[in-house]
Amino acid sequence: MAKSRLSSSAVKTEVRVFAAMAENHPAICSKVVPYYFYMCDMIPNSEHWRTSVAEAQELQHAIMGYLPGFATPRIVCDVPMVGKRWVHQLSDYDQLRGISYWSKNYRTTLDQGQPEDLTQLREYYDPIYTLPADGQEWWRSHAPGEMSPQSSCSAAQ
């Protein structure tokens, strides 16, 4: 299993901060509670705002129990072509490469005529900087449109 970039003490600190907010925040004291925390979408120039699915799962697990179940916000991943899903609803997860696989369990009017939509798995990619060294190296060697070090040496000769 790939190691999270957040240490267990960092997660505990995050949870303590969240718990203090939950007890003292004016919005929560006035009975306004966040329903979802969304993970940042996979859009250009947003990597510094994003976190891995593993980290989101770890945080979701850590905040459970501080508030009643109905008041505990869910961390949500908005997966392209699938929609919003709780971070534990994935079908499969390659933590080394940071690729999670998700399916949808419903059809909308936009999906008409596409029966495979309910069985097809869609990919969501973790930010590269959250991956272990082996995973980052795998992406470097499989980056589209880039030459591997061996092919660039032979091209220069």
BELVENCOR-V513794 format. One record per pair of residues at least 24 apart in sequence whose C-alpha atoms are under 10 Angstrom apart, sorted by the first residue. I is the first residue (numbers start at 1). J is the second residue. Records with the same first field share a line. If there is no record, write none. Layout:
I->J  J
This chain:
1->54  94  95  96  132
2->54  94  95  96  97  98  130  131  132  133  134  135
3->54  55  95  96  130  131  132
4->51  52  53  54  55  56  58  95  130  131  132
5->51  52  54  55  129  130  131  132
6->54  55  58  59  130
7->55
8->58  59  62
11->55  58  59  62  63
12->59  62  63
14->59  62  63
15->59  60  61  62  63  64  66
16->62  63  66
18->63  66
19->63  65  66  67
20->66
22->66  67  71  72
23->66  67
28->71
31->71
32->71
33->70  71  72  73
34->71  72  73  74
35->70  71  72  73  74  75  76
36->72  73  74  75  76  77  86
37->73  74  75  76  77  86
38->73  74  75  76  77  78  84  85  86  87
39->75  76  77  78  79  84  87
40->76  77  78
41->77  78  79  80  124  125
42->78  79  80  124  125  126  127
46->127
47->126  127  128  129  130
48->127  129
49->127
50->126  127  128  129  130
51->126  127  128  129  130
52->95  98  99  100  124  125  126  127  128  129  130  131
53->77  87  88  90  93  95  98  99  100  124  125  126  127  130
54->87  88  93  95  98  100  126  130
55->87  126  130
56->86  87  88
57->86  87  88
58->87  88
60->86  87  88
61->88
77->124
78->124
79->103  104  122  123  124  125
80->122  123  124
81->111  117  121  122  123
82->106  107  117  118  120  121  122  123
90->121  122  123  124
91->121  122
92->121  123
93->123  124  125
94->125  126  135
95->125  126  130  131  132  135
96->130  131  132  133  134  135  136  138
97->125  126  127  128  130  131  132  133  134  135  136  137  138  139
98->123  124  125  126  127  128  130  131  132  135  136  139
99->123  124  125  126  127
100->124  125  126
101->125
